[in-house]
Amino acid sequence: MTLCLFFFCVFLSLQYSSPTEKIATSTLPVFFYSFGTFLCNLSIHMIYII
């Protein structure tokens, strides 16, 4: 579920990536935030597996 959401965020950031700096600065924080939450969820799942 989280992985699908992460790839969806990546897809959105790639879709809206354009030379306009306004769009780039608005999508980059969202991308890094989604990537950070994905890593946190992954580490939590790894702890549960172990």
Secondary structure, 3 states (H helix, E strand, C coil): CHHHHHHHHHHHHHHCCCCCHHHHHHHHHHHHHHHHHHHHHHHHHHHHHC
